[in-house]
Amino acid sequence: MDITTNSYKRVDVIKLKGRLDGTTAPSLEAEIKRLMDNNRFRILIDLSDATFISSAGVKVLLGAIKAARRYNRGDVRLVSASPKVKEVFNLAGLDKLFTFEDDQVSAIGNF
């Protein structure tokens, strides 16, 4: 999996490419932790090139949203998720917890 991070004035965008599974989830977790250690709590996760998300990946995203929302500091939103990836969140009952945005430009504007 490739992780690319772009920082903007109000939000950081993490773009994932490939599989988010037990092997690659720690890399994403480290990147999110790095952002939050720098007081950056508004994070968009771009899933347009993500082909698969395992339970380990979902666990990292759950931890991130919990940390970002603590004390009303920010949020973690998911952008451009494929129907297959959205189904993972639907089956886990987490589709109501996460905000899904259609494209990156409108997601940045909605923050």
N, C-alpha and C positions, 0 to 999 in steps of 0.2 A: 504494500500500500504506500502511496505517496501522499504526503501531507504538505500543503502549501498554505502559508498564513499571510494575509494582507491586512494591515492595520489602517483604519480610517479614523477620522476625528471622533466619531461617536461609537464606532463598532469595529470589531475584528471579525474577519471572515476566514474560516478554516475550510479549505477545499480538500476533500478526500477523493482519492482515485484508487480503485481496486477493492479488495476485501477487507472489511473491518471484523476481525475475528480474534481469538485468544492470543494469537501471535502478534498481531499488530495493534491491538487495543492499548497496550501500555505506552506506545508511542503517542497516540492521540491523548491519552491521559496526561502524559508529561507536557505536551504542548498546551493543553488547557490549563494545567497547573502553572506553567510559566506565565501565561497571560494573566491569570488571577493573582499571582504573586506581584505583578506589576499594576495591580488595581484596575484591570480591564475585565469587566463583568458583563458586557454586552457582546455576546458571541453568536455568530451565525455559522452553522455547520452546513456547508454546501455539499449535498449528496448526489449531484447530477452525474458524477462519474463513479459513484460507489456501486459495486455490483452485488454485494452481499453484506449483511450485518448479522453477526451471531449474538448470542445472549451476553457474551463478554463485552461486545461493543455497545449494546443497549445499557449494560451496567455502567460503563464509563459515561455515557450520555446522561443517565439518571443522576449519577454523582455530580456531574457538571451543572445540571439544572438546579439541583438542590443547593449547591454551593453558591451559584450565581444569584438565586432568589433569596438567600438568607439575608436578613436585614434589609430587604428591598433594594439590593445593590444593582441588580441587572436581570438578565434572562439569557437563556440559550434557545435559539430557534433553529429549525431545520428547513433547508431550502432545496428545492428541486429534487425531492425524493421520488424515485420511480415507484410505480404501483407495487412492485415486488417488495421493495424496502418498506413502503407504508404498511403493507400487509403484516410485516413483523411486529410493528407497533400496534396494529389493530388486534392481532391475535393475543398479544400480551396485555391488552387493555390499557395501553399507554397513549393511545391516540388523542385522548382528551387532555393529557398532561402537557404534551408538546404542542407548540404552534408550528404549523407547516405553512411555509410561504412558497409561492409559485416560482418567483425568479429573484435573483440577487438584488437587482436595482430597487424593486418595490419593497423588498425585505429591509434593506438599509434605510429606505425612506420611512418605513413604519416603526423603526426603533425610535 
